[in-house]
């Protein structure tokens, strides 16, 4: 077991826990978590009481709406087939494209609504760790709309991640082996007896459970035989299994022999020592820092294995460890685009998301929900930052701080994939920005140094070097006239957010 942190903890440590195990918070939320004490704060995050369905799902996700949409789609293509005999080849091709385009636009709109819905959950939730783990599983079991092309299936998968977010990793892996979106993404529906598709068999070991070097190419081939015979109803999100198309022969897999099916293969995988090490290390890197000491990985793996792959004991050990609050860990992780966006909104205490702006933020910063770049998910850490994305973060901070009087908040938004075909209207909005009279009351603006220190605590939750602090004070002093106006507060906040320090959490 990792050495534990002391029971006594600081406000800065509470902020660190909320940033890493959630999406940050304002000073009041951090103080509330700090008042619980270290152990109770961790338990509060690990055992959420908020209803998992506190935010209603989009209407199109209901079974009734899905059936209605499936009937409409079937009828459109059926009617088109009936009219094709009287058309020229050119007319028939144009008609097919028109129908396909109609349903592609529908998928695009539903995909945008799903993104907004999930971001809204991250912003509003009182169970931040559950949402942070949902994001982890989305990256771990990466599945993209670019190939699946069924928003309802990706939405179902997101719900599955949330249900299992703090549950059992082994059970989640069993569930994902029969998840329709995952099966479509890795071509399991094409895998039949005699012609197995190896995609899922490879990734379930390489990316999901064991990591490279812990299996052979023959293990992949043998496992692929077990993952045969599945059929998917992509419109209703159901999976069936055909014994006729399943390879029921004996297989030799990771040193064991048997007539393994999909569940049998996964059971054998979780008997391997590496199964407890791989995700333990990945979770440490997600919440703490990269390249942990080997002894720490072994300690975490032992805890995970003895807990039969239950996540709560593993996460509790991480969040109560001395190393999690060390100088190597605190204020040393680059914010992911989603965390950057949600945390900024929380710190500014705005009442709601600028939903039409969210797609632009994701696209420009390189993390579009429901569309990871490949089956390995996103590259994290330093990969989030380059010259372009850093400048874009500064621009986004300016927009969130200062607002807009309507219209598209950025002239480049129309170029973002997904905003065409009427979606541009989603970006046309009025964003008033924060309520600065509440965020920084007039009386708090009389003393510039006190105001700057208060904003440093709000935005950075840590002491900054004297040089950096003096720059902020100098800027604020120069700006201050007879009164420190809301516009000047917004400009000061924008300056503070447009620093490398703000990109770290």
N, C-alpha and C positions, 0 to 999 in steps of 0.2 A: 504493500500500500504506500502511496506517495506520502511524504511528510506533510502533516496538516498545518494550515495557517493558524495563527493565534486566534483565540476567541474574540479578543478586542480588535475592532476594525475601524477604518476611517471612512469619512464621507466619500473621499476619492475612490476608495476600494469598492464602495457600494455603486458608485457611478460606473466603474470599470465592469463590475458584474452585470449591470443592466445593459451596458453597451454591447458586451460580448454575448450574453445569454438572451439578448433581445435586440431592440432597435433604439436604445437610449431612452432619454426622457428629459423633462424639464427639472429645474432644481427641486420643486416640491415633490415630484415623483421619486427622485433620488433620495430625498430626505425621508420619505415614508418607508422606502426599502431599508435605508440605513437604520432607522429606528427599530426595525425588527431584530437586529443583530445578525451576525454572519450566518449561523446555522438556520435560523428561521427564515431568513431571506432566501437562502438556497432552496429550502423546502417549499416556500411560497411559489417559486418558479417551477419546481419539479412536479408539484401537485396542483395544477390549476383548477379552480372551481368554476370558471366561466364556461357557460354552455358552448359546446363545440359549434353549434349552429346559431350563435348569437347574431350573426349577420346573414339575412336571408340570401339564398342563392339566386342567381339570375333565373328568370321564369323559364327560359328555354332548356334548363337542365332537368325539368320535371319529366317523369315518364310519359305523361299525357302529351306534353309538347313535343317530345321526341317522336312519339308515335305519329303525331300529326305531321311533323316535318318529314318523317320517312315516307308516309303516304303521299305527301305532296311531291316529293322527289321521284318516287316510283311512278306516279301518275304523269309527271312531266315527260319522263323518258318514254313511257308507254305510248302516250299520245303522239310523241314525236315519231316513234317507229311506225305508227299507223299512217302518218302523213308522208313518210319518206318515199313510198312508191311513186307518188306524183311529182316528186322534185327532181331537179337536176342534181348531179353530184356536188356542184358548187353550192346550191341552195341547201342541200342536206347538211353539208359540212358547216355552213354558216349558222344553221339552226342549232346544230349540236353545240357549237361554240357559245352561242347566246345562252343556252340552258346551263351549260357548265359555268359560264361567267356569273350567272345569277346566283348559283349556289356557292361559288367561290366568294362572292361579295358577302353572302350571308355568313359563311365561315369566318371571314375577316372581321365582320362586325362582332360576332360572338366571341372571337378571340380577344378583341380589344376590351369587351365587357368583362371577360374572365380576368384579364390583367388588372383592370381597375378594381374589380371585386377583391382580388387577393391583396393588392396594395392597400386597399381600404381596411382589410382585416389587419394587416401589419400595423397600420396607423392607429386603429381604434382598440385593438385587443388588450385585454387585461391578463392575457396568458402569453406573454411575449416569447418565452422559450419554446412553446409549442409551435409558434409560427416560424421561429428561427430554425427549428429542427425540420419543419416542413420544407423550408428552403434548402436545407442541407440534403434531404432525401431527393428533392427535385434535381439537385446537382449530382448526387451520387448515382441515382438511377435515371440518368439523363434521358429525356424523351422530348422530341421536338415537333412542333406543329408543322414545320416545313415538310415533314414526311408523313406524319399521321393524318393531318388534314381533317380531323374530326374534333372540334372544340369540346364536344360533350365527353369524349373519351379522355381527353387531357384533364378536363374538369374532374371527372370521376377519379382519375389517378391522384390529383391533388387532394381530394377528399380522403383517399386511402392513406396518403402520406401523413395527413393530419391525424387520422385515427390511430395510426401506429407511431406517431412522432416520438412519443416517450414510452413506447411499449417494448416489444421484443424484436430484435433485429432478425433472428432466424425466421420467425413467423412472417415478418414483412417480406423477406426474401422469397419464401414460399408463395406469398400473395402476389408478388411482382412477377413471378414466373407464369402466372395466369392472368396478368393484367392486360386488357385488350390494347391499350395504347402502347405498352411496352412490346407486346407481341407483334403489332404492326410495324413498329419502329425497327425491330430486329428480325423481321421476316419469319416469325414462327408459324404464321398461317400457311406458309409455303412448304413447310418441313413435313415430308411424308416418308413412310416406310420405303426403304430402298433409295431415297433421295433426300437425306436429312440436310437441313440448312444449319451451318455451324455458327452462325452469328451469335445467337443467345448463349449457346454452350461456351463459347470463348469468353464473352463479356461477363457472364455470371461468375467466372473465376478470375479473370484478369482485372476487372474494374469493380466488381461488386463485393467480392468476398475474400480472395486470396492474394491478389496481386501477381505481377509477372514473376516467372521463375519458380512457381510453386505447383506446376502441373506440366504435363507434356502435350504434344500435339495429338498423341494417341488418346489421351484423356478427353480432349476436345471432341474427337471423332466418336468416341464411345458415348459421351454425354449427349451429343447431338442426336444419337439414335433414340435416346429416352425422351427427348423433347419433340416427338413427332405426333401427328394425328390431331392437331388442334384446328378448330374452325372458329371463326369470329364473325358475329353479326355486328358490323361496324356502326350501324345506325342505332341499334338498341343497347350496344355495349355488353353483349353476352358472349360467353365462350362455351363451346361444347367440345367433346373429345370423341374421336372415332377410333374404336379399337381396331377396325379394319386397316386404318392408315397408321397405326402405332406399331413401332418395332418392338415386339414382345420377346425378342431373343435375349440370350444371356450377354451381359456386358462386363468388361473388366475395366474398372474405373478407380483411379487413385489406390490401386493395390487390392481392391475388393471385387468379388464376382457376384453377380446376381442379375435377375431380370428387372433391372431398375426402371421405374418410371420417373417422371419429372421430380416428384417429391422424394423418391429414393435417392436420386443424384444429389439433391440439395442436402439431405440428411448426411450423406457421406462427406460432402464438403465441410459441413459444420463439425465433423469429427476431427478435422485437421487442426493442429495447433495454430497455424497461421490465420485461421478464421477469426480468432479472438484478437490477434495482433493487428490485423490490417485496418479494421474499422476503428479500433481504439486509437491508433496513431492518427488516422484521418480526422477523428473527432477532436483530438488534442490540437492538431494543426488548425482546425476550423475555429476553435474557441480560444486558443492560446497563441502558439507561434510554431513556425516550421522547424523541422529537424530536431525533435525532442531527443534528450539523452536515451540511449538504449535501455538503461535501467528503468526509466520512467515508462517506456513502452511496455516493458515486461511486467511492471507493477499493474498497469492499467489492464493489460491483457489477462492477467491472473484474476483480477476482480471481475472482468467481463465474463470469463469462462466459468468461474465459480457461481456467477449469477445466472448461468444458463442463457446468456446473451440478452438479459434484461438491461435496458438502457439506463434506468434511473440510478442504480448503484454506481455505474461507470461515470455518469455525469456528475453525481454528487461528489465522487472522489476528485474529479477535475476541479469543480468549483470550490471545494473546501481545501484544496492543496495549497501549500505555502508557495509553490512555484507559480501558480496561477496569478498570484499578486506580486510577483517579483518584478524587478526593474527590467528584466528581459522581456516581460510579457506586457506590462501596463503601458498604454500610450505608444504602442510599437507595432500596431497592425493597420495596414491601409484599409480604409473603409471600402467595402464593395459598393458599386453604384446604387443598389437598392437600399443598403444600410445608410449610405450617405444621404439619399433623398429622404427617407423616412425619418432619420435622426434629425436632420435639419428642420423638417416640419414640426417635429415634436419640440425641439428647442425654441422654435419661434412661436409655439403655442397657437397655431392657426386652428380654426374650428373644423376644417375639412381639407381634403386633397384637391389640388388643382388637376382634376382628372384628365382633362384634355391635354395637359402638358406632360403627363406621365410617360406616354409612349416616346415622345421626343427625348426625355431624360434617359430612358432605358436604351434607346437606339444609339444615341450619341456617346454614352458612357460605356456601352458594350455589355449590357446584361439585360436582355429582353426575356421576361418571364414567359414560360412555355416554349421557349425557342433557344435552348442552349446550343452552342455551335456544333457539337458532335456528341457521340456517345460517351466521351470522357468528361463531358461537362465543361465548365468555364475554367480558364486559368486564373488563379487567384493571386493575392499578394501584389508584388511589383508589376504584374501584368495589367493591373487595373489602371496604371498611370503611365501616360506618355505626354509629350508636349501638347498634343491636341486635346486629349481628355482632361488634362489639368486645366487648360484654359477654358474648356467647356464647363468644368465644375465651377470655376469662378463666375462664368456668365450665368449659370443656373442659380448660384447663390444670389447674384444680383437681382435676378427676376423674382426669386422667392422673397427677398428682403423688400424690394421696392414695388412689386406688383406691376400692373398694367391697366390702362384705361379701356381695354377691349381690343378685339382683333387678335390676330395670331401673335403670340409673344415672341416669336423668333422667325425671321424671314426664311430660314432654312427648313422650317418644319414641314413645308409642303413637299420637300424632297425625300422625307422619311418614308420608307416602304410601309404601306398600310394606311397612309393618310389620304390616298386618292379615292376616287369613286364615292365622294360624299363624306368620307371620314375627315376631311379637312375641317368640317364644321365642328368636330369635337375639339379642335385646337382653338377655335374662336371663342374667347372667354374673357370675362372680366375678373382679374385677380387683384384683390385689394391689398394683399400682403398682411402682415401681422397688425395687431392692435397695439401700437406702441404706447398709447396712454396707459394700457394695463401692463404691458411688458416692461416698460421703463417709465414709471410714473414721473410726473414733472418734478416733484420734490427730489427724486433720486438723481436728477440731472444737474443739480446745483454744484456738486463737487465732482469735477471731471475724473479725478483719480478713483474715487469710490465707485463711480458709474462704470469705468473701464474694468475695475477689479470684479464687479458684479457680472459684467458681460463675459469676462474671461472664465469665471466659474461656470456660467451657463453654457458656454460654447465648448470649452476645453476640459473642464473638470479637473484641472491640474494647474500648478504654478508654471508660468512661462518665464523664460530668461528675462533678466532686467532689461536687456536691449530691446526685445520684442515688445514688452510691456510699455517701455518708454516711447516706442514708435506709435503705439495706439494712443497713448496719453497726449503726445505731441500733436497728432492728427486731430484728436477731439478738441484740444485747446484752441487750435487754429480755427476750427470750424465754429466754435461756440461764439454766438453773438450775444444779443440781449437775452435771448432764451435759446435753449438747445432744442431745435424743432424736430418733429417726427421724421422729416426727410433727412436731417443730419444724423439722427439715430440710425436710420436705415443705411446711410452711407458708411457709418462707422462699423456697423455689423457686417456689411458687405466687405469692407477692408479686412476685418478680422477673419472672415471665412475664406478670403482669397489669399491664404497663406498655406505653405506646406504643413504647418502644424495642425490645421483643421482637417486635413485629409487622414490623420491618424487617430486611432481610437484605442 
